[in-house]
Amino acid sequence: MAPQPDVVVHRTPDVLAAAVAARLVTKLVDLQAAGRTPRLGLTGGGIGIALLEQLRTGTARDAVDWSRIEFYWGDERFLPRGHADRNETQAREALLDHVAIDPGNVFAMGADTGTGPAGADAAAEAYADMLAGRAAPEDHGPMPALDVLLLGMGGEGHTASIFPHSPAVYETERTVVAVHGCPKPPPTRISLTLPAIRNSVEVWVMTTGEPKAAAVAMALTGAGEVAIPVAGVSGRSRTRWLLDKAAASKLPRDLVPPIA
């Protein structure tokens, strides 16, 4: 059974991004000090990219050996490589192009090479195959156990690119799927599935703003994952919900910690 999630609330989105960056630096440094090569799952969206910008500009940036981190993605918009709306492109501009990464440790999801939506299924299968090839016995699953998987969420409760009542939310076997007909653009995406997300050691869900508050409250008070997919995410050892005050505004009082 997954452990109960930790809920952390910060005053504003800017404070949240800076605080999560500090948490993440500490986590990465601790893993590296223990001789590990951390495996980090990235997300897009406003808060996900703001976090990466905070990592780039923060004073603790150089405490991390960026060449000894493996970077993965929780989902991707199926667009041509280098497209401004791809999560990979935004992550490179926000952080990866500014630190001394090992290019061989960056595992981006596939891009549209001219096939259009039809190519997304093959790209999802290729990413799943890559993950399977990198899994070790100690991962206890068909993919590497990510040390931290960063996730955002939408106002209707989607996370990664798993939308309410979509085929992806019912997936129980595959680790990566193509998602067609997304209700927000672009309509074609690639996403880890809920079982793949739950293979992570830690999952950090970050979200901000009052429009997300109802979904946050439902996810943390027992909603089903079919209607509120983010309710189905958890890490093996820790699940963190990292919120601003507005996103936490509809939580029951007993779930709201002191605001940091």
FIKOLZA-1660 file (N, C-alpha, C; in steps of 0.1 Angstrom, whole numbers, plus 5000, padded with zeros to 4 digits):
% residues 260
   i   px   py   pz ch aa at
   1 5008 4988 5000  A  M  N
   1 5000 5000 5000  A  M CA
   1 5009 5012 5000  A  M  C
   2 5006 5022 4991  A  A  N
   2 5014 5034 4990  A  A CA
   2 5012 5043 5003  A  A  C
   3 5024 5049 5007  A  P  N
   3 5023 5058 5019  A  P CA
   3 5014 5070 5017  A  P  C
   4 5009 5075 5027  A  Q  N
   4 5000 5087 5026  A  Q CA
   4 5009 5099 5021  A  Q  C
   5 5003 5107 5012  A  P  N
   5 5011 5118 5006  A  P CA
   5 5014 5129 5017  A  P  C
   6 5025 5135 5015  A  D  N
   6 5029 5147 5022  A  D CA
   6 5023 5159 5015  A  D  C
   7 5018 5168 5022  A  V  N
   7 5012 5180 5015  A  V CA
   7 5020 5192 5021  A  V  C
   8 5026 5200 5012  A  V  N
   8 5034 5212 5015  A  V CA
   8 5027 5224 5008  A  V  C
   9 5025 5235 5015  A  V  N
   9 5018 5246 5009  A  V CA
   9 5028 5258 5010  A  V  C
  10 5030 5266 4999  A  H  N
  10 5037 5278 4999  A  H CA
  10 5028 5290 4995  A  H  C
  11 5033 5302 4998  A  R  N
  11 5024 5313 4997  A  R CA
  11 5021 5316 4982  A  R  C
  12 5030 5316 4974  A  T  N
  12 5029 5320 4960  A  T CA
  12 5035 5310 4950  A  T  C
  13 5032 5310 4937  A  P  N
  13 5039 5302 4928  A  P CA
  13 5054 5304 4928  A  P  C
  14 5059 5316 4929  A  D  N
  14 5073 5319 4928  A  D CA
  14 5080 5313 4941  A  D  C
  15 5074 5314 4952  A  V  N
  15 5080 5308 4964  A  V CA
  15 5080 5293 4963  A  V  C
  16 5069 5287 4957  A  L  N
  16 5068 5273 4955  A  L CA
  16 5079 5268 4946  A  L  C
  17 5081 5275 4935  A  A  N
  17 5092 5270 4926  A  A CA
  17 5106 5271 4932  A  A  C
  18 5108 5281 4939  A  A  N
  18 5121 5282 4946  A  A CA
  18 5123 5272 4957  A  A  C
  19 5113 5269 4964  A  A  N
  19 5113 5259 4975  A  A CA
  19 5115 5245 4970  A  A  C
  20 5108 5242 4959  A  V  N
  20 5109 5229 4953  A  V CA
  20 5123 5227 4947  A  V  C
  21 5128 5237 4941  A  A  N
  21 5142 5237 4936  A  A CA
  21 5152 5234 4947  A  A  C
  22 5150 5240 4958  A  A  N
  22 5159 5238 4969  A  A CA
  22 5158 5223 4974  A  A  C
  23 5146 5218 4975  A  R  N
  23 5143 5204 4979  A  R CA
  23 5150 5195 4969  A  R  C
  24 5149 5198 4957  A  L  N
  24 5154 5189 4946  A  L CA
  24 5169 5189 4946  A  L  C
  25 5175 5200 4948  A  V  N
  25 5190 5201 4949  A  V CA
  25 5195 5192 4960  A  V  C
  26 5188 5193 4972  A  T  N
  26 5192 5185 4983  A  T CA
  26 5191 5171 4980  A  T  C
  27 5180 5167 4974  A  K  N
  27 5178 5153 4971  A  K CA
  27 5189 5148 4961  A  K  C
  28 5191 5155 4951  A  L  N
  28 5201 5151 4941  A  L CA
  28 5215 5150 4947  A  L  C
  29 5219 5160 4955  A  V  N
  29 5232 5160 4962  A  V CA
  29 5233 5148 4971  A  V  C
  30 5223 5145 4979  A  D  N
  30 5223 5133 4988  A  D CA
  30 5225 5120 4980  A  D  C
  31 5218 5119 4969  A  L  N
  31 5219 5106 4961  A  L CA
  31 5233 5105 4956  A  L  C
  32 5238 5116 4951  A  Q  N
  32 5252 5115 4945  A  Q CA
  32 5262 5113 4956  A  Q  C
  33 5260 5118 4968  A  A  N
  33 5270 5116 4978  A  A CA
  33 5270 5101 4983  A  A  C
  34 5258 5094 4980  A  A  N
  34 5257 5080 4983  A  A CA
  34 5263 5071 4972  A  A  C
  35 5268 5078 4961  A  G  N
  35 5274 5070 4950  A  G CA
  35 5264 5067 4939  A  G  C
  36 5252 5073 4940  A  R  N
  36 5242 5070 4930  A  R CA
  36 5242 5080 4918  A  R  C
  37 5237 5076 4907  A  T  N
  37 5234 5085 4896  A  T CA
  37 5219 5087 4896  A  T  C
  38 5214 5098 4901  A  P  N
  38 5200 5100 4902  A  P CA
  38 5193 5099 4889  A  P  C
  39 5181 5094 4889  A  R  N
  39 5172 5093 4878  A  R CA
  39 5160 5102 4880  A  R  C
  40 5159 5113 4872  A  L  N
  40 5149 5123 4874  A  L CA
  40 5140 5124 4863  A  L  C
  41 5127 5124 4866  A  G  N
  41 5116 5125 4856  A  G CA
  41 5111 5139 4855  A  G  C
  42 5112 5146 4844  A  L  N
  42 5108 5160 4842  A  L CA
  42 5094 5161 4837  A  L  C
  43 5088 5173 4840  A  T  N
  43 5075 5176 4835  A  T CA
  43 5075 5190 4829  A  T  C
  44 5065 5193 4821  A  G  N
  44 5064 5206 4815  A  G CA
  44 5054 5215 4823  A  G  C
  45 5048 5224 4816  A  G  N
  45 5038 5233 4822  A  G CA
  45 5045 5244 4829  A  G  C
  46 5037 5254 4833  A  G  N
  46 5043 5266 4839  A  G CA
  46 5051 5264 4851  A  G  C
  47 5046 5256 4861  A  I  N
  47 5054 5254 4873  A  I CA
  47 5066 5245 4871  A  I  C
  48 5064 5235 4862  A  G  N
  48 5075 5226 4859  A  G CA
  48 5087 5233 4853  A  G  C
  49 5084 5242 4844  A  I  N
  49 5095 5250 4838  A  I CA
  49 5101 5260 4847  A  I  C
  50 5092 5266 4855  A  A  N
  50 5097 5276 4865  A  A CA
  50 5106 5270 4875  A  A  C
  51 5104 5257 4879  A  L  N
  51 5113 5250 4887  A  L CA
  51 5126 5248 4881  A  L  C
  52 5127 5244 4868  A  L  N
  52 5140 5243 4861  A  L CA
  52 5147 5256 4860  A  L  C
  53 5140 5267 4858  A  E  N
  53 5146 5280 4858  A  E CA
  53 5152 5284 4872  A  E  C
  54 5145 5280 4882  A  Q  N
  54 5151 5282 4895  A  Q CA
  54 5163 5274 4898  A  Q  C
  55 5163 5262 4893  A  L  N
  55 5175 5253 4894  A  L CA
  55 5187 5260 4887  A  L  C
  56 5184 5266 4875  A  R  N
  56 5195 5272 4867  A  R CA
  56 5201 5284 4874  A  R  C
  57 5192 5292 4880  A  T  N
  57 5196 5305 4885  A  T CA
  57 5200 5304 4900  A  T  C
  58 5196 5294 4907  A  G  N
  58 5199 5293 4921  A  G CA
  58 5213 5292 4925  A  G  C
  59 5216 5296 4937  A  T  N
  59 5230 5296 4942  A  T CA
  59 5236 5282 4944  A  T  C
  60 5227 5273 4946  A  A  N
  60 5231 5259 4949  A  A CA
  60 5233 5251 4936  A  A  C
  61 5231 5257 4925  A  R  N
  61 5232 5249 4912  A  R CA
  61 5245 5241 4911  A  R  C
  62 5256 5247 4914  A  D  N
  62 5269 5240 4912  A  D CA
  62 5272 5229 4923  A  D  C
  63 5263 5228 4932  A  A  N
  63 5265 5217 4942  A  A CA
  63 5261 5203 4936  A  A  C
  64 5254 5204 4925  A  V  N
  64 5250 5191 4918  A  V CA
  64 5260 5188 4906  A  V  C
  65 5263 5176 4905  A  D  N
  65 5271 5171 4893  A  D CA
  65 5261 5168 4882  A  D  C
  66 5258 5177 4874  A  W  N
  66 5247 5175 4864  A  W CA
  66 5251 5164 4854  A  W  C
  67 5264 5161 4852  A  S  N
  67 5268 5151 4843  A  S CA
  67 5264 5137 4848  A  S  C
  68 5261 5136 4861  A  R  N
  68 5258 5123 4867  A  R CA
  68 5243 5123 4871  A  R  C
  69 5234 5128 4862  A  I  N
  69 5220 5127 4864  A  I CA
  69 5214 5121 4851  A  I  C
  70 5205 5112 4852  A  E  N
  70 5197 5107 4840  A  E CA
  70 5184 5114 4840  A  E  C
  71 5181 5120 4829  A  F  N
  71 5168 5128 4827  A  F CA
  71 5158 5120 4818  A  F  C
  72 5146 5119 4823  A  Y  N
  72 5135 5112 4816  A  Y CA
  72 5124 5122 4816  A  Y  C
  73 5113 5119 4809  A  W  N
  73 5101 5127 4809  A  W CA
  73 5089 5119 4812  A  W  C
  74 5079 5125 4819  A  G  N
  74 5067 5119 4822  A  G CA
  74 5057 5119 4811  A  G  C
  75 5058 5129 4802  A  D  N
  75 5050 5130 4790  A  D CA
  75 5056 5140 4780  A  D  C
  76 5051 5140 4768  A  E  N
  76 5056 5148 4758  A  E CA
  76 5045 5152 4748  A  E  C
  77 5046 5164 4742  A  R  N
  77 5037 5168 4732  A  R CA
  77 5043 5162 4719  A  R  C
  78 5035 5155 4711  A  F  N
  78 5041 5149 4699  A  F CA
  78 5042 5159 4688  A  F  C
  79 5053 5166 4688  A  L  N
  79 5056 5177 4678  A  L CA
  79 5070 5175 4673  A  L  C
  80 5074 5182 4662  A  P  N
  80 5087 5180 4657  A  P CA
  80 5098 5184 4667  A  P  C
  81 5109 5178 4666  A  R  N
  81 5120 5180 4675  A  R CA
  81 5124 5195 4675  A  R  C
  82 5126 5201 4686  A  G  N
  82 5129 5216 4687  A  G CA
  82 5117 5225 4687  A  G  C
  83 5105 5220 4685  A  H  N
  83 5093 5228 4685  A  H CA
  83 5092 5235 4699  A  H  C
  84 5088 5247 4699  A  A  N
  84 5087 5255 4711  A  A CA
  84 5078 5250 4722  A  A  C
  85 5068 5242 4718  A  D  N
  85 5058 5237 4727  A  D CA
  85 5062 5223 4733  A  D  C
  86 5073 5217 4728  A  R  N
  86 5077 5204 4734  A  R CA
  86 5083 5206 4748  A  R  C
  87 5079 5197 4757  A  N  N
  87 5085 5198 4770  A  N CA
  87 5100 5197 4770  A  N  C
  88 5105 5189 4761  A  E  N
  88 5120 5187 4760  A  E CA
  88 5126 5201 4756  A  E  C
  89 5121 5208 4746  A  T  N
  89 5126 5220 4742  A  T CA
  89 5126 5230 4753  A  T  C
  90 5115 5231 4760  A  Q  N
  90 5114 5241 4771  A  Q CA
  90 5124 5237 4783  A  Q  C
  91 5126 5224 4785  A  A  N
  91 5135 5220 4796  A  A CA
  91 5149 5223 4792  A  A  C
  92 5152 5222 4779  A  R  N
  92 5166 5225 4775  A  R CA
  92 5168 5240 4776  A  R  C
  93 5159 5248 4772  A  E  N
  93 5160 5263 4773  A  E CA
  93 5161 5267 4788  A  E  C
  94 5153 5261 4796  A  A  N
  94 5153 5265 4810  A  A CA
  94 5165 5261 4818  A  A  C
  95 5170 5249 4815  A  L  N
  95 5181 5243 4824  A  L CA
  95 5191 5235 4816  A  L  C
  96 5187 5226 4808  A  L  N
  96 5197 5216 4803  A  L CA
  96 5208 5221 4795  A  L  C
  97 5204 5232 4787  A  D  N
  97 5215 5238 4779  A  D CA
  97 5224 5247 4786  A  D  C
  98 5222 5248 4799  A  H  N
  98 5230 5258 4807  A  H CA
  98 5239 5251 4818  A  H  C
  99 5238 5238 4819  A  V  N
  99 5246 5230 4829  A  V CA
  99 5253 5219 4821  A  V  C
 100 5263 5213 4828  A  A  N
 100 5272 5204 4821  A  A CA
 100 5266 5190 4822  A  A  C
 101 5255 5187 4814  A  I  N
 101 5249 5174 4814  A  I CA
 101 5257 5165 4805  A  I  C
 102 5255 5152 4806  A  D  N
 102 5260 5142 4797  A  D CA
 102 5249 5139 4787  A  D  C
 103 5250 5143 4774  A  P  N
 103 5240 5141 4764  A  P CA
 103 5234 5127 4764  A  P  C
 104 5243 5117 4767  A  G  N
 104 5239 5103 4767  A  G CA
 104 5230 5100 4779  A  G  C
 105 5228 5109 4788  A  N  N
 105 5219 5107 4800  A  N CA
 105 5206 5114 4798  A  N  C
 106 5203 5119 4786  A  V  N
 106 5190 5126 4784  A  V CA
 106 5182 5117 4775  A  V  C
 107 5171 5112 4781  A  F  N
 107 5162 5103 4774  A  F CA
 107 5149 5109 4771  A  F  C
 108 5149 5117 4760  A  A  N
 108 5137 5124 4755  A  A CA
 108 5127 5115 4748  A  A  C
 109 5115 5118 4749  A  M  N
 109 5105 5110 4742  A  M CA
 109 5105 5114 4727  A  M  C
 110 5100 5105 4718  A  G  N
 110 5101 5107 4704  A  G CA
 110 5093 5119 4699  A  G  C
 111 5098 5124 4687  A  A  N
 111 5092 5136 4681  A  A CA
 111 5085 5132 4668  A  A  C
 112 5076 5141 4663  A  D  N
 112 5070 5139 4651  A  D CA
 112 5080 5142 4639  A  D  C
 113 5083 5131 4632  A  T  N
 113 5093 5133 4621  A  T CA
 113 5085 5134 4607  A  T  C
 114 5073 5138 4608  A  G  N
 114 5065 5140 4595  A  G CA
 114 5054 5130 4594  A  G  C
 115 5053 5121 4603  A  T  N
 115 5043 5110 4603  A  T CA
 115 5029 5116 4607  A  T  C
 116 5029 5127 4615  A  G  N
 116 5017 5131 4621  A  G CA
 116 5013 5122 4632  A  G  C
 117 5000 5123 4637  A  P  N
 117 4996 5115 4649  A  P CA
 117 4998 5100 4648  A  P  C
 118 4999 5095 4636  A  A  N
 118 5001 5080 4634  A  A CA
 118 5014 5076 4640  A  A  C
 119 5024 5085 4640  A  G  N
 119 5037 5081 4645  A  G CA
 119 5038 5080 4660  A  G  C
 120 5028 5085 4667  A  A  N
 120 5029 5086 4682  A  A CA
 120 5029 5072 4688  A  A  C
 121 5022 5063 4682  A  D  N
 121 5021 5050 4688  A  D CA
 121 5035 5043 4687  A  D  C
 122 5041 5044 4676  A  A  N
 122 5055 5038 4675  A  A CA
 122 5065 5045 4684  A  A  C
 123 5063 5058 4686  A  A  N
 123 5072 5066 4695  A  A CA
 123 5070 5061 4709  A  A  C
 124 5058 5059 4713  A  A  N
 124 5055 5055 4726  A  A CA
 124 5061 5041 4729  A  A  C
 125 5059 5032 4719  A  E  N
 125 5065 5018 4720  A  E CA
 125 5080 5019 4721  A  E  C
 126 5086 5028 4713  A  A  N
 126 5101 5029 4714  A  A CA
 126 5106 5034 4727  A  A  C
 127 5098 5043 4733  A  Y  N
 127 5102 5048 4747  A  Y CA
 127 5100 5037 4757  A  Y  C
 128 5090 5029 4756  A  A  N
 128 5088 5018 4765  A  A CA
 128 5099 5008 4764  A  A  C
 129 5103 5005 4751  A  D  N
 129 5114 4996 4749  A  D CA
 129 5127 5001 4755  A  D  C
 130 5130 5014 4753  A  M  N
 130 5142 5020 4759  A  M CA
 130 5141 5019 4774  A  M  C
 131 5130 5022 4781  A  L  N
 131 5129 5020 4795  A  L CA
 131 5131 5006 4799  A  L  C
 132 5125 4997 4792  A  A  N
 132 5127 4983 4796  A  A CA
 132 5142 4978 4795  A  A  C
 133 5149 4984 4785  A  G  N
 133 5163 4980 4783  A  G CA
 133 5172 4986 4794  A  G  C
 134 5167 4996 4801  A  R  N
 134 5175 5003 4811  A  R CA
 134 5171 4998 4825  A  R  C
 135 5161 4990 4826  A  A  N
 135 5157 4985 4839  A  A CA
 135 5166 4974 4844  A  A  C
 136 5169 4974 4857  A  A  N
 136 5177 4965 4864  A  A CA
 136 5169 4956 4874  A  A  C
 137 5174 4945 4878  A  P  N
 137 5166 4937 4887  A  P CA
 137 5161 4944 4899  A  P  C
 138 5170 4953 4904  A  E  N
 138 5166 4960 4917  A  E CA
 138 5155 4971 4914  A  E  C
 139 5151 4973 4902  A  D  N
 139 5140 4982 4899  A  D CA
 139 5127 4976 4901  A  D  C
 140 5127 4963 4901  A  H  N
 140 5114 4955 4903  A  H CA
 140 5103 4959 4894  A  H  C
 141 5106 4961 4881  A  G  N
 141 5096 4965 4872  A  G CA
 141 5101 4966 4858  A  G  C
 142 5093 4970 4848  A  P  N
 142 5097 4970 4834  A  P CA
 142 5103 4984 4830  A  P  C
 143 5108 4991 4840  A  M  N
 143 5115 5004 4837  A  M CA
 143 5123 5008 4849  A  M  C
 144 5133 5017 4847  A  P  N
 144 5141 5022 4858  A  P CA
 144 5131 5028 4869  A  P  C
 145 5134 5026 4881  A  A  N
 145 5126 5032 4892  A  A CA
 145 5132 5047 4893  A  A  C
 146 5124 5056 4889  A  L  N
 146 5129 5070 4889  A  L CA
 146 5130 5075 4904  A  L  C
 147 5141 5081 4907  A  D  N
 147 5143 5085 4921  A  D CA
 147 5133 5096 4924  A  D  C
 148 5131 5105 4915  A  V  N
 148 5120 5116 4917  A  V CA
 148 5114 5118 4903  A  V  C
 149 5101 5117 4903  A  L  N
 149 5093 5120 4891  A  L CA
 149 5085 5132 4894  A  L  C
 150 5087 5143 4887  A  L  N
 150 5080 5155 4888  A  L CA
 150 5068 5155 4879  A  L  C
 151 5056 5159 4885  A  L  N
 151 5044 5159 4877  A  L CA
 151 5037 5172 4880  A  L  C
 152 5029 5177 4870  A  G  N
 152 5020 5188 4872  A  G CA
 152 5006 5182 4872  A  G  C
 153 4996 5191 4872  A  M  N
 153 4982 5186 4870  A  M CA
 153 4974 5197 4864  A  M  C
 154 4963 5193 4857  A  G  N
 154 4954 5203 4851  A  G CA
 154 4942 5205 4860  A  G  C
 155 4934 5215 4856  A  G  N
 155 4923 5219 4864  A  G CA
 155 4912 5208 4865  A  G  C
 156 4912 5199 4855  A  E  N
 156 4902 5188 4855  A  E CA
 156 4908 5176 4861  A  E  C
 157 4920 5177 4866  A  G  N
 157 4926 5165 4873  A  G CA
 157 4935 5157 4865  A  G  C
 158 4939 5161 4852  A  H  N
 158 4948 5152 4845  A  H CA
 158 4962 5154 4850  A  H  C
 159 4971 5144 4848  A  T  N
 159 4985 5145 4851  A  T CA
 159 4993 5138 4840  A  T  C
 160 5005 5142 4838  A  A  N
 160 5012 5138 4826  A  A CA
 160 5003 5141 4815  A  A  C
 161 5000 5131 4806  A  S  N
 161 4989 5133 4796  A  S CA
 161 4979 5123 4797  A  S  C
 162 4975 5120 4810  A  I  N
 162 4965 5111 4813  A  I CA
 162 4952 5119 4817  A  I  C
 163 4942 5119 4808  A  F  N
 163 4931 5128 4810  A  F CA
 163 4919 5119 4816  A  F  C
 164 4910 5126 4823  A  P  N
 164 4898 5119 4828  A  P CA
 164 4891 5111 4818  A  P  C
 165 4888 5098 4821  A  H  N
 165 4879 5089 4813  A  H CA
 165 4886 5086 4800  A  H  C
 166 4898 5089 4798  A  S  N
 166 4905 5086 4785  A  S CA
 166 4910 5071 4785  A  S  C
 167 4913 5066 4774  A  P  N
 167 4918 5052 4773  A  P CA
 167 4931 5051 4782  A  P  C
 168 4939 5061 4782  A  A  N
 168 4952 5060 4790  A  A CA
 168 4950 5057 4805  A  A  C
 169 4939 5062 4810  A  V  N
 169 4937 5061 4825  A  V CA
 169 4933 5047 4828  A  V  C
 170 4929 5039 4818  A  Y  N
 170 4925 5025 4821  A  Y CA
 170 4937 5015 4818  A  Y  C
 171 4948 5020 4813  A  E  N
 171 4959 5012 4810  A  E CA
 171 4966 5005 4822  A  E  C
 172 4967 4992 4822  A  T  N
 172 4973 4985 4833  A  T CA
 172 4986 4977 4829  A  T  C
 173 4989 4976 4816  A  E  N
 173 5000 4967 4812  A  E CA
 173 5012 4975 4807  A  E  C
 174 5010 4985 4798  A  R  N
 174 5020 4992 4792  A  R CA
 174 5026 5003 4801  A  R  C
 175 5038 5007 4799  A  T  N
 175 5044 5018 4807  A  T CA
 175 5043 5031 4800  A  T  C
 176 5042 5031 4786  A  V  N
 176 5041 5043 4778  A  V CA
 176 5030 5041 4768  A  V  C
 177 5022 5051 4766  A  V  N
 177 5011 5051 4756  A  V CA
 177 5011 5064 4748  A  V  C
 178 5006 5062 4736  A  A  N
 178 5002 5074 4728  A  A CA
 178 4989 5079 4732  A  A  C
 179 4987 5092 4733  A  V  N
 179 4974 5097 4737  A  V CA
 179 4969 5106 4725  A  V  C
 180 4957 5102 4720  A  H  N
 180 4951 5109 4708  A  H CA
 180 4939 5116 4713  A  H  C
 181 4936 5127 4706  A  G  N
 181 4924 5135 4709  A  G CA
 181 4924 5141 4723  A  G  C
 182 4935 5146 4727  A  C  N
 182 4935 5153 4740  A  C CA
 182 4926 5165 4740  A  C  C
 183 4919 5168 4751  A  P  N
 183 4910 5179 4751  A  P CA
 183 4916 5193 4751  A  P  C
 184 4930 5193 4753  A  K  N
 184 4937 5206 4752  A  K CA
 184 4948 5204 4742  A  K  C
 185 4952 5214 4734  A  P  N
 185 4962 5212 4724  A  P CA
 185 4976 5211 4730  A  P  C
 186 4985 5204 4723  A  P  N
 186 4982 5197 4710  A  P CA
 186 4975 5184 4713  A  P  C
 187 4967 5179 4704  A  P  N
 187 4958 5167 4706  A  P CA
 187 4966 5154 4707  A  P  C
 188 4978 5153 4702  A  T  N
 188 4985 5140 4702  A  T CA
 188 4997 5142 4712  A  T  C
 189 4999 5132 4720  A  R  N
 189 5009 5132 4731  A  R CA
 189 5014 5118 4733  A  R  C
 190 5025 5117 4741  A  I  N
 190 5030 5105 4746  A  I CA
 190 5031 5106 4761  A  I  C
 191 5028 5095 4768  A  S  N
 191 5027 5097 4783  A  S CA
 191 5031 5084 4790  A  S  C
 192 5038 5085 4801  A  L  N
 192 5038 5074 4811  A  L CA
 192 5024 5071 4815  A  L  C
 193 5022 5058 4819  A  T  N
 193 5009 5054 4824  A  T CA
 193 5009 5054 4839  A  T  C
 194 4998 5053 4845  A  L  N
 194 4997 5053 4860  A  L CA
 194 5006 5042 4866  A  L  C
 195 5006 5029 4861  A  P  N
 195 5015 5019 4867  A  P CA
 195 5029 5023 4866  A  P  C
 196 5033 5030 4854  A  A  N
 196 5047 5034 4853  A  A CA
 196 5050 5045 4863  A  A  C
 197 5041 5054 4865  A  I  N
 197 5043 5065 4874  A  I CA
 197 5045 5059 4888  A  I  C
 198 5037 5049 4892  A  R  N
 198 5038 5043 4905  A  R CA
 198 5050 5035 4907  A  R  C
 199 5058 5033 4897  A  N  N
 199 5071 5026 4898  A  N CA
 199 5082 5035 4903  A  N  C
 200 5079 5048 4904  A  S  N
 200 5089 5057 4908  A  S CA
 200 5091 5056 4923  A  S  C
 201 5103 5059 4928  A  V  N
 201 5106 5059 4942  A  V CA
 201 5098 5071 4949  A  V  C
 202 5099 5083 4943  A  E  N
 202 5092 5094 4949  A  E CA
 202 5085 5101 4937  A  E  C
 203 5073 5105 4940  A  V  N
 203 5065 5113 4930  A  V CA
 203 5062 5127 4937  A  V  C
 204 5065 5137 4930  A  W  N
 204 5062 5151 4935  A  W CA
 204 5052 5157 4925  A  W  C
 205 5040 5160 4930  A  V  N
 205 5030 5167 4922  A  V CA
 205 5030 5182 4926  A  V  C
 206 5032 5190 4916  A  M  N
 206 5033 5204 4918  A  M CA
 206 5022 5211 4911  A  M  C
 207 5015 5220 4917  A  T  N
 207 5004 5227 4910  A  T CA
 207 5001 5240 4918  A  T  C
 208 4996 5250 4910  A  T  N
 208 4993 5263 4916  A  T CA
 208 4980 5268 4910  A  T  C
 209 4974 5278 4917  A  G  N
 209 4963 5285 4912  A  G CA
 209 4949 5280 4917  A  G  C
 210 4940 5289 4919  A  E  N
 210 4927 5286 4924  A  E CA
 210 4919 5277 4914  A  E  C
 211 4921 5278 4901  A  P  N
 211 4914 5269 4892  A  P CA
 211 4917 5254 4894  A  P  C
 212 4928 5251 4901  A  K  N
 212 4932 5237 4903  A  K CA
 212 4927 5232 4917  A  K  C
 213 4921 5241 4925  A  A  N
 213 4918 5238 4939  A  A CA
 213 4908 5227 4941  A  A  C
 214 4898 5227 4932  A  A  N
 214 4888 5216 4934  A  A CA
 214 4893 5203 4931  A  A  C
 215 4901 5202 4920  A  A  N
 215 4907 5189 4916  A  A CA
 215 4917 5184 4927  A  A  C
 216 4925 5193 4932  A  V  N
 216 4934 5190 4943  A  V CA
 216 4926 5184 4955  A  V  C
 217 4916 5191 4959  A  A  N
 217 4908 5186 4970  A  A CA
 217 4902 5172 4967  A  A  C
 218 4897 5170 4955  A  M  N
 218 4891 5157 4952  A  M CA
 218 4902 5146 4952  A  M  C
 219 4913 5149 4946  A  A  N
 219 4924 5139 4945  A  A CA
 219 4929 5135 4959  A  A  C
 220 4929 5144 4969  A  L  N
 220 4934 5141 4982  A  L CA
 220 4923 5136 4992  A  L  C
 221 4911 5136 4987  A  T  N
 221 4900 5131 4996  A  T CA
 221 4893 5119 4991  A  T  C
 222 4900 5111 4982  A  G  N
 222 4894 5098 4979  A  G CA
 222 4888 5097 4965  A  G  C
 223 4890 5107 4956  A  A  N
 223 4884 5106 4943  A  A CA
 223 4890 5094 4935  A  A  C
 224 4883 5088 4926  A  G  N
 224 4888 5077 4918  A  G CA
 224 4897 5082 4907  A  G  C
 225 4906 5074 4902  A  E  N
 225 4916 5079 4892  A  E CA
 225 4910 5080 4878  A  E  C
 226 4899 5073 4876  A  V  N
 226 4893 5074 4862  A  V CA
 226 4887 5088 4860  A  V  C
 227 4881 5094 4871  A  A  N
 227 4875 5108 4870  A  A CA
 227 4886 5118 4872  A  A  C
 228 4895 5115 4882  A  I  N
 228 4906 5125 4885  A  I CA
 228 4919 5117 4885  A  I  C
 229 4925 5116 4873  A  P  N
 229 4937 5107 4871  A  P CA
 229 4948 5110 4881  A  P  C
 230 4950 5123 4885  A  V  N
 230 4961 5126 4894  A  V CA
 230 4959 5119 4908  A  V  C
 231 4947 5115 4911  A  A  N
 231 4944 5108 4923  A  A CA
 231 4951 5094 4923  A  A  C
 232 4954 5089 4911  A  G  N
 232 4960 5076 4910  A  G CA
 232 4975 5076 4911  A  G  C
 233 4982 5087 4913  A  V  N
 233 4996 5087 4913  A  V CA
 233 5002 5086 4927  A  V  C
 234 5013 5079 4928  A  S  N
 234 5020 5077 4941  A  S CA
 234 5034 5072 4938  A  S  C
 235 5042 5074 4948  A  G  N
 235 5056 5069 4947  A  G CA
 235 5057 5057 4957  A  G  C
 236 5067 5049 4954  A  R  N
 236 5069 5037 4962  A  R CA
 236 5072 5041 4977  A  R  C
 237 5080 5051 4979  A  S  N
 237 5084 5055 4992  A  S CA
 237 5078 5068 4997  A  S  C
 238 5075 5077 4987  A  R  N
 238 5070 5090 4991  A  R CA
 238 5062 5096 4979  A  R  C
 239 5051 5103 4983  A  T  N
 239 5043 5111 4974  A  T CA
 239 5042 5125 4980  A  T  C
 240 5046 5135 4973  A  R  N
 240 5046 5148 4978  A  R CA
 240 5036 5157 4969  A  R  C
 241 5028 5164 4976  A  W  N
 241 5020 5174 4969  A  W CA
 241 5025 5188 4973  A  W  C
 242 5030 5195 4963  A  L  N
 242 5036 5208 4965  A  L CA
 242 5028 5219 4959  A  L  C
 243 5021 5226 4967  A  L  N
 243 5010 5235 4963  A  L CA
 243 5013 5250 4967  A  L  C
 244 5007 5259 4960  A  D  N
 244 5006 5273 4965  A  D CA
 244 4993 5274 4973  A  D  C
 245 4992 5285 4979  A  K  N
 245 4980 5288 4988  A  K CA
 245 4967 5287 4981  A  K  C
 246 4967 5292 4968  A  A  N
 246 4954 5292 4961  A  A CA
 246 4950 5278 4957  A  A  C
 247 4960 5269 4953  A  A  N
 247 4957 5255 4949  A  A CA
 247 4952 5247 4961  A  A  C
 248 4956 5251 4973  A  A  N
 248 4953 5244 4985  A  A CA
 248 4940 5249 4991  A  A  C
 249 4934 5259 4985  A  S  N
 249 4923 5267 4992  A  S CA
 249 4910 5259 4995  A  S  C
 250 4908 5247 4988  A  K  N
 250 4896 5240 4990  A  K CA
 250 4899 5226 4997  A  K  C
 251 4911 5225 5002  A  L  N
 251 4914 5213 5010  A  L CA
 251 4907 5213 5024  A  L  C
 252 4903 5202 5029  A  P  N
 252 4898 5202 5043  A  P CA
 252 4909 5207 5052  A  P  C
 253 4905 5214 5063  A  R  N
 253 4914 5220 5072  A  R CA
 253 4924 5210 5078  A  R  C
 254 4920 5198 5080  A  D  N
 254 4930 5189 5086  A  D CA
 254 4940 5184 5076  A  D  C
 255 4939 5187 5064  A  L  N
 255 4949 5183 5054  A  L CA
 255 4959 5195 5051  A  L  C
 256 4956 5207 5056  A  V  N
 256 4964 5218 5052  A  V CA
 256 4975 5220 5063  A  V  C
 257 4988 5219 5059  A  P  N
 257 4998 5222 5069  A  P CA
 257 5000 5237 5070  A  P  C
 258 5009 5241 5080  A  P  N
 258 5012 5255 5080  A  P CA
 258 5018 5260 5067  A  P  C
 259 5015 5272 5063  A  I  N
 259 5020 5277 5050  A  I CA
 259 5035 5281 5052  A  I  C
 260 5043 5275 5043  A  A  N
 260 5057 5278 5044  A  A CA
 260 5061 5291 5037  A  A  C
% end
